[in-house]
Amino acid sequence: MASNANMKKNPDQGFEMRDHYSLKGAVRGKHYEAYSGGTNVVLLEPDVAEVYKNSAAVNEALRTVIAQKAKPKATSRKRAS
């Protein structure tokens, strides 16, 4: 079997489909609509995943950040001397 380094250089070299990888009965584009519906998968770093246990917690935190960025910042005016 070719190593990963060799496969990156020439992906077709030394590759052959094995019999137990049969695609018989496969349907092209079976999940296309589900994936095109806007589903996003994001991988969290382990330290972040400890705090945000599920997608609802992540969404809530991100909405808070978005709301903070949307608020106009108060500008401080310097007095003329």
N, CA, C and O atoms as a MOPAC input file, in Angstrom:
PM7 MOZYME 1SCF
protein

 N      0.84500 1    -1.17900 1     0.00000 1
 C      0.00000 1     0.00000 1     0.00000 1
 C      0.88700 1     1.23600 1     0.00000 1
 O      1.91100 1     1.26200 1     0.68200 1
 N      0.50800 1     2.25400 1    -0.75100 1
 C      1.29200 1     3.47700 1    -0.84600 1
 C      1.08500 1     4.31200 1     0.41300 1
 O      0.01200 1     4.30000 1     1.01600 1
 N      2.12800 1     5.03100 1     0.79200 1
 C      2.00600 1     5.88800 1     1.97100 1
 C      1.21700 1     7.13900 1     1.61400 1
 O      1.01800 1     7.43600 1     0.43500 1
 N      0.76400 1     7.88000 1     2.63600 1
 C      0.02400 1     9.11100 1     2.39800 1
 C      0.83900 1    10.11800 1     1.60900 1
 O      0.29100 1    10.82900 1     0.76700 1
 N      2.13000 1    10.19100 1     1.86500 1
 C      2.98300 1    11.13400 1     1.14900 1
 C      2.98000 1    10.82000 1    -0.33700 1
 O      2.90800 1    11.72800 1    -1.16400 1
 N      3.05900 1     9.53300 1    -0.68300 1
 C      3.03500 1     9.15100 1    -2.09300 1
 C      1.67100 1     9.43600 1    -2.71800 1
 O      1.60200 1     9.84000 1    -3.87900 1
 N      0.60600 1     9.23700 1    -1.98200 1
 C     -0.73400 1     9.46600 1    -2.50400 1
 C     -0.95300 1    10.94600 1    -2.79400 1
 O     -1.65800 1    11.29100 1    -3.74200 1
 N     -0.35700 1    11.82400 1    -1.98900 1
 C     -0.50800 1    13.26100 1    -2.21200 1
 C      0.20800 1    13.68500 1    -3.48600 1
 O     -0.27400 1    14.56200 1    -4.20200 1
 N      1.35300 1    13.07300 1    -3.77600 1
 C      2.10500 1    13.43200 1    -4.97500 1
 C      1.39400 1    12.96300 1    -6.23100 1
 O      1.27900 1    13.72200 1    -7.19300 1
 N      0.92000 1    11.73800 1    -6.24100 1
 C      0.24600 1    11.17300 1    -7.39300 1
 C     -0.89200 1    10.27900 1    -6.90000 1
 O     -0.67800 1     9.09700 1    -6.63200 1
 N     -2.09200 1    10.83300 1    -6.78000 1
 C     -3.18600 1    10.07900 1    -6.17200 1
 C     -3.61000 1     8.84100 1    -6.95600 1
 O     -4.18800 1     7.92600 1    -6.36900 1
 N     -3.34200 1     8.77800 1    -8.25600 1
 C     -3.76700 1     7.62800 1    -9.05500 1
 C     -2.76000 1     6.48900 1    -9.02400 1
 O     -3.09000 1     5.36200 1    -9.39500 1
 N     -1.56600 1     6.76100 1    -8.59700 1
 C     -0.51600 1     5.74500 1    -8.61800 1
 C     -0.76200 1     4.70300 1    -7.53200 1
 O     -0.88000 1     5.03500 1    -6.35200 1
 N     -0.83700 1     3.44700 1    -7.94300 1
 C     -0.95000 1     2.35900 1    -6.98500 1
 C     -2.30800 1     2.21600 1    -6.33300 1
 O     -2.43300 1     1.47400 1    -5.35800 1
 N     -3.33000 1     2.89400 1    -6.83000 1
 C     -4.66100 1     2.79700 1    -6.22300 1
 C     -5.51200 1     1.82900 1    -7.02600 1
 O     -5.60700 1     1.93900 1    -8.24900 1
 N     -6.12000 1     0.89900 1    -6.34800 1
 C     -7.10100 1     0.04900 1    -7.00600 1
 C     -8.26200 1    -0.17900 1    -6.04600 1
 O     -8.07400 1    -0.33700 1    -4.84000 1
 N     -9.44500 1    -0.19300 1    -6.60200 1
 C    -10.66100 1    -0.37800 1    -5.81600 1
 C    -10.73700 1    -1.82700 1    -5.35200 1
 O    -10.60200 1    -2.74600 1    -6.16000 1
 N    -10.94500 1    -2.02700 1    -4.09800 1
 C    -11.07400 1    -3.38000 1    -3.56000 1
 C    -12.50900 1    -3.85900 1    -3.70900 1
 O    -13.44400 1    -3.06000 1    -3.75500 1
 N    -12.66700 1    -5.17400 1    -3.78300 1
 C    -13.99400 1    -5.75000 1    -3.99000 1
 C    -14.96100 1    -5.41000 1    -2.85300 1
 O    -16.15400 1    -5.22300 1    -3.09700 1
 N    -14.46700 1    -5.32800 1    -1.62500 1
 C    -15.37200 1    -5.06700 1    -0.50500 1
 C    -15.77700 1    -3.59300 1    -0.40100 1
 O    -16.51700 1    -3.22100 1     0.50900 1
 N    -15.29700 1    -2.75200 1    -1.32700 1
 C    -15.72600 1    -1.35800 1    -1.38900 1
 C    -16.76600 1    -1.17400 1    -2.49100 1
 O    -16.73000 1    -0.17700 1    -3.21100 1
 N    -17.66100 1    -2.09000 1    -2.62700 1
 C    -18.65100 1    -2.06100 1    -3.69300 1
 C    -19.54200 1    -0.82900 1    -3.58400 1
 O    -19.97100 1    -0.44900 1    -2.49400 1
 N    -19.80700 1    -0.22300 1    -4.71500 1
 C    -20.72500 1     0.91500 1    -4.77200 1
 C    -22.07100 1     0.49300 1    -5.36100 1
 O    -22.87600 1     1.33400 1    -5.76000 1
 N    -22.30000 1    -0.80200 1    -5.40900 1
 C    -23.54500 1    -1.33300 1    -5.95300 1
 C    -24.71700 1    -0.79000 1    -5.13500 1
 O    -24.72400 1    -0.87800 1    -3.90700 1
 N    -25.67800 1    -0.24500 1    -5.81000 1
 C    -26.85400 1     0.29500 1    -5.13600 1
 C    -26.67600 1     1.72600 1    -4.64500 1
 O    -27.58900 1     2.28700 1    -4.03900 1
 N    -25.51200 1     2.32700 1    -4.89600 1
 C    -25.27400 1     3.70200 1    -4.46300 1
 C    -26.12800 1     4.66500 1    -5.28300 1
 O    -26.42200 1     4.40100 1    -6.44800 1
 N    -26.52100 1     5.76700 1    -4.68100 1
 C    -27.32700 1     6.77200 1    -5.35400 1
 C    -26.54300 1     8.07800 1    -5.35200 1
 O    -26.22600 1     8.61800 1    -4.29200 1
 N    -26.23500 1     8.57700 1    -6.53000 1
 C    -25.47200 1     9.81700 1    -6.64400 1
 C    -26.34900 1    10.99100 1    -6.19600 1
 O    -27.49600 1    11.11900 1    -6.62200 1
 N    -25.79800 1    11.83800 1    -5.33900 1
 C    -26.50900 1    13.02300 1    -4.87800 1
 C    -27.60700 1    12.75200 1    -3.87300 1
 O    -28.49700 1    13.58400 1    -3.69200 1
 N    -27.56400 1    11.61300 1    -3.22000 1
 C    -28.61500 1    11.20900 1    -2.28500 1
 C    -28.82700 1    12.24900 1    -1.17500 1
 O    -29.96500 1    12.52000 1    -0.79200 1
 N    -27.74900 1    12.82300 1    -0.66300 1
 C    -27.84900 1    13.76700 1     0.45000 1
 C    -27.60300 1    15.21000 1     0.01800 1
 O    -27.40500 1    16.08600 1     0.85900 1
 N    -27.61400 1    15.45600 1    -1.27800 1
 C    -27.29500 1    16.79100 1    -1.79100 1
 C    -28.22000 1    17.86000 1    -1.22200 1
 O    -27.74600 1    18.89800 1    -0.75800 1
 N    -29.52300 1    17.62800 1    -1.24800 1
 C    -30.46900 1    18.64000 1    -0.76900 1
 C    -30.26400 1    18.95700 1     0.70800 1
 O    -30.31400 1    20.12100 1     1.10400 1
 N    -30.03500 1    17.94100 1     1.51600 1
 C    -29.83600 1    18.16200 1     2.95400 1
 C    -28.59600 1    19.01700 1     3.19600 1
 O    -28.62200 1    19.92700 1     4.02500 1
 N    -27.51500 1    18.73100 1     2.48100 1
 C    -26.29000 1    19.49500 1     2.68400 1
 C    -26.37900 1    20.89100 1     2.09700 1
 O    -25.78200 1    21.82200 1     2.63800 1
 N    -27.11200 1    21.05800 1     1.00100 1
 C    -27.21600 1    22.37300 1     0.39000 1
 C    -28.18200 1    23.27100 1     1.14400 1
 O    -28.28600 1    24.45800 1     0.83400 1
 N    -28.88200 1    22.73500 1     2.11600 1
 C    -29.84400 1    23.50300 1     2.89300 1
 C    -29.20900 1    24.44400 1     3.89700 1
 O    -29.92500 1    25.10300 1     4.65000 1
 N    -27.90700 1    24.52600 1     3.93000 1
 C    -27.24300 1    25.47000 1     4.80900 1
 C    -26.67000 1    24.84700 1     6.06200 1
 O    -26.28500 1    25.57000 1     6.98100 1
 N    -26.60200 1    23.55200 1     6.12800 1
 C    -26.02100 1    22.90700 1     7.29100 1
 C    -24.52100 1    23.16600 1     7.32800 1
 O    -23.82800 1    22.94800 1     6.33500 1
 N    -24.02300 1    23.62400 1     8.45500 1
 C    -22.59700 1    23.86500 1     8.62800 1
 C    -22.08800 1    23.02100 1     9.77900 1
 O    -22.74100 1    22.89700 1    10.81600 1
 N    -20.94000 1    22.45600 1     9.58700 1
 C    -20.30200 1    21.69300 1    10.64700 1
 C    -19.05400 1    22.46100 1    11.05000 1
 O    -18.22400 1    22.79800 1    10.20600 1
 N    -18.92600 1    22.73300 1    12.33300 1
 C    -17.77400 1    23.47000 1    12.84800 1
 C    -17.13400 1    22.63200 1    13.94300 1
 O    -17.82100 1    22.14300 1    14.84000 1
 N    -15.83300 1    22.46800 1    13.87100 1
 C    -15.11700 1    21.72000 1    14.89900 1
 C    -14.60700 1    22.68400 1    15.95500 1
 O    -13.92000 1    23.65700 1    15.64700 1
 N    -14.94700 1    22.40400 1    17.18700 1
 C    -14.52100 1    23.24700 1    18.29600 1
 C    -13.24400 1    22.68900 1    18.90100 1
 O    -13.04700 1    21.47500 1    18.96200 1
 N    -12.39900 1    23.57200 1    19.33500 1
 C    -11.21100 1    23.14800 1    20.07000 1
 C    -11.67700 1    22.54900 1    21.39600 1
 O    -12.73200 1    22.93000 1    21.90300 1
 N    -10.91100 1    21.62100 1    21.96300 1
 C    -11.34400 1    20.93800 1    23.19500 1
 C    -11.69000 1    21.87900 1    24.34400 1
 O    -12.65700 1    21.63000 1    25.06500 1
 N    -10.92700 1    22.95100 1    24.53300 1
 C    -11.21900 1    23.86700 1    25.64300 1
 C    -12.53300 1    24.60600 1    25.42800 1
 O    -13.23700 1    24.89600 1    26.39500 1
 N    -12.87400 1    24.91300 1    24.19300 1
 C    -14.13600 1    25.58200 1    23.89500 1
 C    -15.29100 1    24.58900 1    24.04600 1
 O    -16.35500 1    24.94300 1    24.55600 1
 N    -15.08200 1    23.36000 1    23.60600 1
 C    -16.12500 1    22.32800 1    23.70700 1
 C    -16.47200 1    22.00800 1    25.15600 1
 O    -17.58700 1    21.56900 1    25.43600 1
 N    -15.54100 1    22.21800 1    26.07900 1
 C    -15.84000 1    21.99900 1    27.50000 1
 C    -16.85200 1    23.01100 1    28.00500 1
 O    -17.67700 1    22.69000 1    28.86100 1
 N    -16.79800 1    24.23000 1    27.48600 1
 C    -17.69400 1    25.29600 1    27.92900 1
 C    -19.03400 1    25.22600 1    27.19600 1
 O    -20.09100 1    25.37000 1    27.81000 1
 N    -18.98400 1    25.00600 1    25.88600 1
 C    -20.19100 1    24.98100 1    25.06300 1
 C    -20.50100 1    23.53300 1    24.69400 1
 O    -19.93900 1    22.98900 1    23.74400 1
 N    -21.39900 1    22.92100 1    25.45400 1
 C    -21.66400 1    21.48900 1    25.34400 1
 C    -22.52500 1    21.09900 1    24.14700 1
 O    -22.51300 1    19.93900 1    23.73600 1
 N    -23.28400 1    22.06000 1    23.57200 1
 C    -24.16800 1    21.70600 1    22.45800 1
 C    -24.32600 1    22.89400 1    21.51400 1
 O    -23.85200 1    23.99300 1    21.80100 1
 N    -24.99100 1    22.66700 1    20.39700 1
 C    -25.12600 1    23.71900 1    19.39000 1
 C    -25.96300 1    24.88800 1    19.89800 1
 O    -25.72700 1    26.02500 1    19.48900 1
 N    -26.92900 1    24.64200 1    20.77300 1
 C    -27.74300 1    25.73700 1    21.31100 1
 C    -26.88000 1    26.70300 1    22.11000 1
 O    -27.06400 1    27.91700 1    22.01000 1
 N    -25.94500 1    26.19100 1    22.89700 1
 C    -25.05700 1    27.04700 1    23.69100 1
 C    -24.12600 1    27.84500 1    22.79200 1
 O    -23.87300 1    29.02300 1    23.04600 1
 N    -23.61900 1    27.21600 1    21.75200 1
 C    -22.73600 1    27.92000 1    20.80500 1
 C    -23.51200 1    29.01600 1    20.09100 1
 O    -23.02800 1    30.14100 1    19.96800 1
 N    -24.71300 1    28.69400 1    19.62100 1
 C    -25.52600 1    29.68900 1    18.92100 1
 C    -25.85700 1    30.88000 1    19.80900 1
 O    -25.81400 1    32.02400 1    19.35400 1
 N    -26.18400 1    30.62600 1    21.05600 1
 C    -26.49700 1    31.71300 1    21.99000 1
 C    -25.28800 1    32.62900 1    22.18400 1
 O    -25.42200 1    33.85300 1    22.17600 1
 N    -24.11400 1    32.03200 1    22.35700 1
 C    -22.89600 1    32.82500 1    22.54100 1
 C    -22.58300 1    33.64900 1    21.29200 1
 O    -22.21700 1    34.82000 1    21.39300 1
 N    -22.72300 1    33.04600 1    20.13300 1
 C    -22.44100 1    33.77700 1    18.89600 1
 C    -23.44400 1    34.89500 1    18.65200 1
 O    -23.07400 1    35.96000 1    18.15700 1
 N    -24.70700 1    34.66700 1    18.99400 1
 C    -25.70100 1    35.74000 1    18.84700 1
 C    -25.39800 1    36.90500 1    19.77200 1
 O    -25.63700 1    38.06000 1    19.42100 1
 N    -24.87600 1    36.60900 1    20.94200 1
 C    -24.48000 1    37.67700 1    21.87000 1
 C    -23.33700 1    38.49200 1    21.27200 1
 O    -23.35500 1    39.72200 1    21.32800 1
 N    -22.36100 1    37.82300 1    20.70900 1
 C    -21.23900 1    38.52600 1    20.07200 1
 C    -21.73700 1    39.36900 1    18.90400 1
 O    -21.32000 1    40.51600 1    18.74500 1
 N    -22.62800 1    38.80700 1    18.08500 1
 C    -23.16100 1    39.54200 1    16.93600 1
 C    -23.91700 1    40.77700 1    17.39600 1
 O    -23.77300 1    41.84600 1    16.80300 1
 N    -24.72400 1    40.64600 1    18.45000 1
 C    -25.48800 1    41.78100 1    18.97200 1
 C    -24.56200 1    42.86200 1    19.49600 1
 O    -24.83700 1    44.04800 1    19.30800 1
 N    -23.47300 1    42.48400 1    20.14600 1
 C    -22.52100 1    43.46300 1    20.66900 1
 C    -21.84200 1    44.21600 1    19.53700 1
 O    -21.60900 1    45.42000 1    19.64600 1
 N    -21.52400 1    43.52900 1    18.46100 1
 C    -20.86900 1    44.17600 1    17.32400 1
 C    -21.82100 1    45.09200 1    16.58200 1
 O    -21.38800 1    46.06400 1    15.96400 1
 N    -23.11700 1    44.79700 1    16.63300 1
 C    -24.11000 1    45.58500 1    15.90900 1
 C    -24.42200 1    46.89900 1    16.61200 1
 O    -24.89100 1    47.84400 1    15.97700 1
 N    -24.16600 1    46.96900 1    17.91800 1
 C    -24.45200 1    48.19300 1    18.65900 1
 C    -23.45600 1    49.27900 1    18.27500 1
 O    -22.25600 1    49.02000 1    18.18600 1
 N    -23.95000 1    50.50000 1    18.04800 1
 C    -23.01700 1    51.58800 1    17.72900 1
 C    -22.17300 1    51.91300 1    18.96000 1
 O    -22.67200 1    51.96400 1    20.08400 1
 N    -20.90200 1    52.12600 1    18.71900 1
 C    -19.99700 1    52.44500 1    19.82400 1
 C    -20.13900 1    53.91700 1    20.18900 1
 O    -20.23300 1    54.78900 1    19.32500 1
 N    -20.15100 1    54.16500 1    21.49400 1
 C    -20.21000 1    55.54600 1    21.97500 1
 C    -18.84600 1    56.18000 1    21.75000 1
 O    -17.81400 1    55.61500 1    22.11000 1
 N    -18.86300 1    57.35100 1    21.15500 1
 C    -17.59300 1    58.04300 1    20.90900 1
 C    -17.38600 1    59.08900 1    22.00100 1
 O    -18.31400 1    59.79900 1    22.38800 1
 N    -16.19200 1    59.16200 1    22.47100 1
 C    -15.88300 1    60.18400 1    23.47700 1
 C    -15.34400 1    61.41900 1    22.75100 1
 O    -14.50200 1    61.31800 1    21.85900 1
 N    -15.84200 1    62.56400 1    23.14800 1
 C    -15.39500 1    63.80000 1    22.51900 1
 C    -14.41800 1    64.50000 1    23.45500 1
 O    -14.65300 1    64.63800 1    24.65600 1
 N    -13.35000 1    64.92300 1    22.87700 1
 C    -12.35700 1    65.66500 1    23.65400 1
 C    -12.73200 1    67.13200 1    23.64800 1
 O    -13.16800 1    67.67900 1    22.63500 1
 N    -12.55500 1    67.74900 1    24.79000 1
 C    -12.85000 1    69.19600 1    24.89400 1
 C    -11.70500 1    69.98800 1    24.28300 1
 O    -10.52900 1    69.64900 1    24.41500 1
 N    -12.09700 1    71.03500 1    23.62300 1
 C    -11.06400 1    71.92700 1    23.05200 1
 C    -10.46800 1    72.74300 1    24.18500 1
 O    -11.19500 1    73.22500 1    25.05400 1
 N     -9.16200 1    72.89900 1    24.18500 1
 C     -8.55100 1    73.67500 1    25.24600 1
 C     -8.23200 1    75.06000 1    24.83700 1
 O     -7.70800 1    75.83500 1    25.63700 1

